[in-house]
Amino acid sequence: MQLTGNCCNNLCSEFKLKNFGFDHDHQDQFYRSQWQSGERSWLFLFYRWIWALFFMVVFLVCLILQFSEGKYFIFLTNWGIILCLLTQLLAAILVTRWHFDLDAVRSDQCEGHGRDRRRSPLLIKCYWLLHDVALPLALVITTIYWTFLHGKMNKPTRFPIISFVTHCLNSVFMLVDFLIVAFPVRLLHTLYAMLLAIVFCFFTVIYYFCGGTDEYGNHFVYPLLDWTIPVRGVVTFVGVFGLYCIYSILLFVVFKLKCFLHRSLSVVWSPHCVGLI
């Protein structure tokens, strides 16, 4: 009951105007894993660059095989992969700066001087924004593809392995990353993720009226967004917004459970341990 009450209180406190922003008191949480005990971790640094290189390879392979005179960039799936790549690259850069104390970033945080610790640096703000857009987008892409599009699109699947990676493993890897990182979830950041969906919606409309086609000559980006049937497109995006809301709440709950587990394990492992959260 106490855990439920705390979750409800935390949920209500999320809807404050300041939570639209990207400032955070504990900036070290963006450089460290939720589960590392020391200030630095070679394992976490290695993990970060493996993740970044993985998404880099996926992006380059997809770009080479599916470029199709630039039509690679009209699909939301590929927007999602690009966002995952940028997120992981920026995360790797942040952890590298922390690990090797570049520009005294770790020293300033640990000693508590030299910078306003309440105002997050631009790199952290960009990373937080990218992560909070890329993760729910990956989940939405996976859900919609396997529920409504797989095997139902008016074109063959040329690269099934790549399709599986970009429509399934993208979400798996981002969820694993979500369980490892230490920084918090902000429910109001969901609006930024929804803004990307709105941008893509307007893009598909403009693309349709400009006579754009996919690589097979279909006059739509996705069958669900065939604007010869406007109602279908509107219903699709209402459903997308609903999924964003559902996933954001679920991620918030998982984040709180993750923090609770971390605090509990910290007490078990070391009574004098100070947790990240």
N, C-alpha and C positions, 0 to 999 in steps of 0.2 A: 504493500500500500504506500509506503514511504517513497519507494522508487517511482511509482505511478504519479504520486503527488508532485515529486520533484520534476518529473518529465512535463507535467501539465504547466507548472510554474515557468519552467524554462521555455516551453512552447509559447506562452503568452509574452514572455520578455523578449522573444525574437522579433516581435512586431513593433519595434521602436525605430524611429527615423534614422538614428545613427547606424543601424544595421544594413542600410542600403549601401554604406560605404565599405572601405577595405582597410580601415585602420584597426590594429589589434595590439593589445598590450604585450603579449608574449610572442614576439616575433621569432624567437628561436624555434618555435613549432613549425615554421615553414622550411627550416633547414635540417631538422632532425626527424627521425622516425618516432612514432608513438612508443615503440618497444625497445629502443636502444637505451642503455643505462649510462653510457659515458657521453662526454661532450662531442666526441667524434666517433665515427664508425666506418671503417674501411668496407665492411659488408654493405652498408647502406649506400655508400658512394658507388660501389661496384654495381649494386642493384639499379641505381638511378641511371647509370650510363647504359646498362644492358637494355633497360626499358626504352630509353631514347633511341638507341641504335635499332631496336626491333621495329619501332614505328617508322623510323627513317627508311629501313629496308622495305617495309610494307608499302610506304608511300611511293618510293622510287619504282618498285616492281609494278604497282598498279598504274603509275603514270606512264611507264614505258609500254605496258601491254594494253592499256585502255584509253590512251590519249585521244584517239579518234578525232583528230583535227580540233582539239580543245574541248570536246564534249565531255571529257572526264570531269570538268569543273561544274557541270550543271546538276550533278547529283548530290543530294544531301548526305548520302553515305560517305562520299569523298570529302565533303566539307568536314564531316565528323572525324575522318582519319587525319586530315590536316590539323584540326584543332587538337587531337590527341598528340600528334607529333610536336606541335608547338608547346603544349603543356609539359610533355616529358623532357623536351630539350631545355626549357626554362628551369624546370625542377632540377635537372642535372647540373646546370650552371650554378644555381643557388647553393646546392649541396657542395659543389666543388669550391665555391668561394668560402663557405663556412669551414670546410675540412682543412683547407690550406690557409685559412685566415687572411684571404686576400682583401686588401683595403681595410684590414683590422675589423672585419665584420663580426667575427666571433669574439674578439677581445672587447669590443665596445658593448656587445650584448652581455657578456659575462661580468664585466666590471661595472656596467650600468652608467657609463658616462660617454660623452662625446656626441650623443644624438638624442633627439626626442623619441623616446621609446614608444610613445603613444601614436606617433605618425609613422605608418609603414613606408618603406622605400618603394620607389616606383616598380622595381623588379618584382617585389612581393605582391603588390597590388595587381600587376599584370598576370602573375602566375595564379593568384587566387581567382581572378576573373576567368581566366582560361580554364582552370580546373572545374569551376562551378558551372561552366557552360558545356565543356566537353563530356563530363561524366553523365549528366542526365540525357544529353543528346545521344550518347552511345546507347544508353538503355532504351530510349524511345525508338531509335533506328532498329535495334535488334527486335524489339517487340512488334513493331509494325511490319517489318520485313517477313518474319517467320509466321506472323498471323495472317497477313493480307496479301503479301506480294510473292512469296516463294512459290514457284511453279505456276503462278497465275499471270505473269507478265507476258506481253505479246512479243517475246524475243527469247532466244536460247541463252542458256547460261554457259558462256564461253570458258570461264575459268572458275570451276566449282570450288577449288581450294581457296583461291583469293576471295571468292564470295563468302565462304565460311569464315575466313579470318576477319573480313571487314564488317560482317553482319552478326558475328557471334563472339569471336575471341576479343574483339575490341571492347565489348562490355565486360567480359571476364577479366581482362587485364586491368581495365580501369577500376573495377570493383576491388580487385586484389590490392591495387595501389591505394584505394580509398581506405581499406582496412589497415594499411601500414602507416599512412601519413598521420601527423599529429594535429594539424590545424583544424579549426572548428568549421561546422556547417552553419551557414546563414540562410534561413528560409527565404528572406527577401531577395537574395541573389538569384532566386528562381526567375525573377522578372527579366534578368539579363539573358538567361537561357531562352525564355519565351520570345524575347526581342529578336533573337536569331531566327526562330521559326517564322516570325512575322516578316522578316526580311526575305527569307526564302520563299514565302508565300507570294509576296509581291514580285519577286524575281520570276517565278513560274508563270504568273499572269502576264507580265511584260514579255517574257520569252515566247509565250503562246501567241500573243497578238502581233509579235514581230515575225511570226512564221517560223520560229525555231523548232527543230526536231531533235530526237535522240539519234544515236548512231545507226538505227534501223529505219529512220524516216517517220517514226511515230510523232504526231503533233502534240506530244506531252512529255513531261519529264518522267512522271510515274502515272500508271493508269488511274490511281486514286486522285490524281490532280489533272484529269482531263477536263479542261475548262470549257469544252463544248457542253458539259453537264455541270454547271456552276454549283448546284446544290451539293454534289458529291465532294467538290473541293472544300466548300465551307464546312461540311460535316467532318471531313478529314481533319481540318485544322482545329476544330472544336475538340475533337477526340485527342489530338496531339497535346493541346493545352491541358486537358484532363489528365493525360498521362504524366505530364510535367508535374502537376500538383501532387499526384499520387506518389511518384518516385521521390519528390523532394521531401515529403513527409516521412516516407520510409527511410530515406538516407539520414534524415535528422534523428530518427529513433535509433537506427543502427549506430550512429555516431555517439549518442548518449550511452548506449549499451557498451560500446567499445571503451569509452572513458571510464565507465563503472568497472568494467573488467580490468582495465589497466590499473586503476587505483587498488582494487582488491588484490591483484597479483603483486603489486608493489609492496603491500603490507605483508603478504605471505613470504615473498622472497627476501625482503630486507625491511625491518621495522623502521629504519632510519632513512629509507629511500624517499626522495622528493620526486613526485610524478611530474610529467610534462604539463598536465592540465590542472 
